[in-house]
């Protein structure tokens, strides 16, 4: 029972951090150039939402191999969003503080998701 509580707490923490990441990305992209609305802004938002949505869908499916597939997609989207953050920072679309904060959170999320994948 204690192991089940640890897992539940871990997944709650991960979902909370994923939600925080999605909202922070949306907040930061509000200030991107308007000519990027259908470019980097849209792609970064989609990649970021994909992390959370695939995580949720994987756990809803209840089968380990299906969960693994969705978590791998989630992890891939996280890596995609990481590059888009770097690209956006280099282009001057976001400041250093936001970039470092989001990158740190993305690294933490990556370790958490990868940890689940290694246990499957």
N, C-alpha and C positions, 0 to 999 in steps of 0.2 A: 504494500500500500504506500509506503514511504517513497519508493522508486517512482510510482505513478504520480505522486504529488510533485516530485522533483521535475519530472517530464512536463507536467501541466504548467508548472511555474516557469520553466525554461521557454515553452512555447508561448506563454502569455508575454514574457519579456521580449521575445523575438518579434511577435506580432506588434507589440507596442513600439519597438524600435523601427520596424518596417513602416509603420504608420507615421512615425515622426519623420523619417527620411522622405517619404512621399510628400508630406505637407511642407517640409523645408524646401524641397526641390520646387514645388509649385510656388512657394513664396518668392524664392530667388528668381525664378524664371519670369515672374511678373515684371521684372525690370530689364529683361533682355530687349534688344532692339526690335522694333515692330517689324522690320523686314525679315526677322528670323521666326516670326510667328508660325509659319508653315514649314520651317526648317529645323534648326537645332532645338528651339523651344518645344515644338511638338514631339520631336524624336526623344528628347530627354524625358519629357513627361510620360510618354508611352512606355519607354524602357523602365522607368521607375515604377509606374503602376503595374507593369508586368511582373515585377519582383513579387509584390504583395499578392496579386491575383493568382499567380501560379502556385505560390505557397499555400494559399487558402484552398484552391481547387485540389491540389495534391492531397492534402489532409482530409478533404471531404470524400475522396475516392476510397479510402480505407485499405487499399491493397499496397503492399510494400513496393512492388516493382513499378506500379503506377505512381506512387508517391515519389519514388526516386526520379522518375522521368520528369515530373513537374518541378521537383527541387533543382534538377539540373538546368531546366529552362530558367527557373528563377535566378539561379546562380549566374547563368550566362547573361541575363538581363542586367544583373547587378554589375557585372564587368563592363557591359555596354554603357551603362549609365556612368560608370567611373571614367571611361574615356571621354564621354561627352562633357563631364564636369571639367576635366583637364582642358579639353578643346575650348570650352566656354571661358575658362579662366585665361587661357593664352590669348584669346580674342578680345579680352577685356570686358566680357559680358557680366562677370561677377568679380567681386573683390577677393583679396587674399583670405580674409577672415572667413567668408562664406565657403570658399573653396576648401580650406583646411578643415573646417567643421564638418562639411559634407563628406569629404574624403575619409576623415577619421571614422565617421559613422558607417560609411560604406565598407571600410576595412573590417570593422567589428561585425557587421552583418555578414560579410563574407565568411569570416571564421565560424560564426554560429551556424550558417547554412551548411558549410562544408563539414562541420562536425556532425551534423545530422546525416549527411550523405555517407560519411565514413562508417557510421554505425549500421547502415542498412546493408 
